[in-house]
Amino acid sequence: MVVEASDGGGGAAASVDPAEVDKFTAMADSWWDARGKFAPLHKLGPVRIAFIRERIINHFGVDRTAATPLAGLRLIDIGCGGGLVAEPMARLGAAVTGIDAAPSNIAVARLHAIESGLAIDYRSDPAERLAAAGERFDVVLALEVIEHVADVDAFLAACAGLLDERGLLIVATLNRTAKAFALAVVGAEYLLGWLPRGTHDWRRFVRPSELAAGLRRQRAWTRRH
């Protein structure tokens, strides 16, 4: 299992926080509005996609000059929202599954994929359910979702459970620093109004050291079982 982190069963899953799901349900119709509530993600999009593309290409040693360099790879986007990352990954050739705990997000993502002529397997399922069912992926993406889950260790366990033995996990989250508070909370929510107030709780931001420690715990548990 290879892990790269970027700073910047059947019942209810332990990692799902209903209050956080409600926040994004209320904003579901805005996912594809480049000037709306998710404008920061649209602005970040080209840099984020280039970063992910390069990490996948380097890890699997595929042809970077190919029109669809990710062809033949299974990829899951956890907390996919409206599909802002899932769609570019599908265009690069990956067989993409997008999951989100908010059914309204999945509805928006499915409709936009159909309108874009893309075949993406969208599901309103928690990661734990897919992991328990034995589904495995070459690439697992968890982008700006870990700071919204109820149980970080349970979420990381689900991510590890979905990852193929030689797969690649890419996690992006907000670092719990004063700078992140100033930019992501004070700036984006209160001064610029890019996001509704209360979208982020700074206390739930995850430091890189905490993320790495959590992943090491999951790797150690996996080796013992």
N, C-alpha and C positions, 0 to 999 in steps of 0.2 A: 504494500500500500504506500503510495506516495502522496504527501500532503503539501499543498502550498497555501499560505494564508496571505491575503491582501488586506493591509490596514485601511485606511481611508474608509398488532393483534386486532381486534375487531371493534373494541370500544373506543372511548375518547382517548386520544393520544396524550401522554403525559407532557409532551412538549408544547401542546397547543394552548394558547391563552385566549379564551373567548373575548376578553375585552380588547385585545390587540386585533383580533379578527374583525371585530365590529368597527374599529377605526378605519380599516382599509376597505371594508364593505361599503362604508359611507362615501368613499372616494372612487369606487370602482369605475364609474362612468368617465373619469378623467384620465385614465391610463394613457390614452393615445393623443391627448391634447398637449402638444409640445410647449404650450404657453400656460398650461394649467398647473394643477397641484403637483404633478410629477415632472415639472420642467427641469429640476436638477438632474433627474435620471436621464432625461433626453440629452441634456448637455454632456453628461458623463459618458453617454452611450458609445461613441466612436472609440474613445480611449479604453473603456472597459472591454469592449468586444475585441480590440486588437490585443490587449493583454491576455485575455482568455485564449484567443486563437493561437498566439505564440506559445503559451505554456502547453497547450494540447499537442501542437505540432512537434515541439521539442521533446515532450515526454514519450510520444508514440513513434517518433521518427518518420512521420508521413511526409509526402511530397508537398512542400509549401507552395509550389508553383501551380498545383492543380486547381481547377475551378471550384471543386468541392473537396478540399483537403481532409475534411472530417468524415468522408464517406466510409461506412463500415463500422463506425463507432456508435455505441449507445450512450446517450447523455440524458441526465435528469436535472431539471432546474427546480429546486425546492423553494417554495414561496415565489412562484413564477409571476404572480400578479397578473397583469394584462398581457404578458408575453413579450416584453421589451427586449429580453435576452434570448428567450426561446426561439423567436423568429429568426434572428441573425444566425443562430447556431444551426437551424434547419437549412437555411440558405447555404451554409458552408458544407452541407452534406450529412450532418449527423442525424441519426434517428432519435428524435427528441421526445421526451416525456416531460410535461410540465405539471407540477402539483401545487395546490394552494388550498389552505383551510377555508377560504372564503368562496362559496359557490358563485357569488356574483363576479368575482375576479375571473373565475374559470369561464363563465358565460361570455364575458367580454373578450377574453383571449381566444376562445373557440371561434367566435364570430369574426374577429379580425383575421385569424389564420385562414378561414374560409374565403374571406374577401381578398386575401393576399395569395390565394392559391397554394397554401402550404399545408402539408399533412403532419400535424403535431398531435400527439396523444395527450390531451389535457384531462386531468382528473382532480376532483375535489376530495383528495385523500391525504391523510397525514403520512409523513415519511415512515413512521413506525409500521403502518399497515403494509406498505409495500415491502419493507425489509422482512417482516414476519412471513410474508407470502413467498419469500425466496427470490425476489427480483434483484438482479445485479446489473450494474452499469459500468461502462468504461470511464465515464466522467460524471462526477457528482458536483453540482454547483449549489452553493448556499450563499447567496449574495444579499447582504443587508437584511437578513432574516433572524439571525441568532439573537440580536438585541431585542427581538419581539417575542421570543418563546418563553414559556413558563418554567421550563426545566432545561438548562443548558446541557447538562450531562446526558439527559435522555435524548435530546436532539442530536448531540454528537454521536451517541450510540447508534441512532437510526441512520445517520450519514455514513458511518463506518460499515453498518450492516448492508447498505445498498451498494457499496463499492466493490468492484471486482478485485481479485487478488493483486493484479498489476495495474489497477486503475489510478485515477488522479482525482483528488478532492481539492476544490478551490473554494475557500471561504473568504468573503469580504465582509467587514463589519466596521463600526465606528469605535475608535479607540476612546477609552474613558480618560480624556485629558481636558484641561481647561480650554485648550484651543478648540477641541471638538465641541465642547459646550457652547463656546462663543459662536462658532460657525453654524453648527447643525441645529442648535436650539434657539439661541438668542437671535442670530442672524437670519437663518432660513425661516423660522417660524414667527418671530416677533417683529423683526425690523423689515425684512423683505417680503414677508407674507407668502413665500414660495410653498410652504406647507401649513396645514391647519395647526393651530397651537395645541400642544399635547401629543403630537404625532410621535415624538421621541421622549423617552425618559432617560436622562443622562446617567442615572444610577444603574441602568441596565446595559450600558455600553460595555464592551468586553475588551480588556487589554490583550495585546498579542501574547504576553506571557501566560495569561489565564487560558486563552484559546489553545496554545501549545500544550499546556499542562493537561487540559481536558482531553485532547487528542491522544496524548501519551497514555493516559489512563485507559482509554478505549482500546488502544493497541495492546497494552499489557493484559487487559481482560480477555481480548480475543485470543491471545497466545496461550492463555491458561485453559481455554474451553474449546 
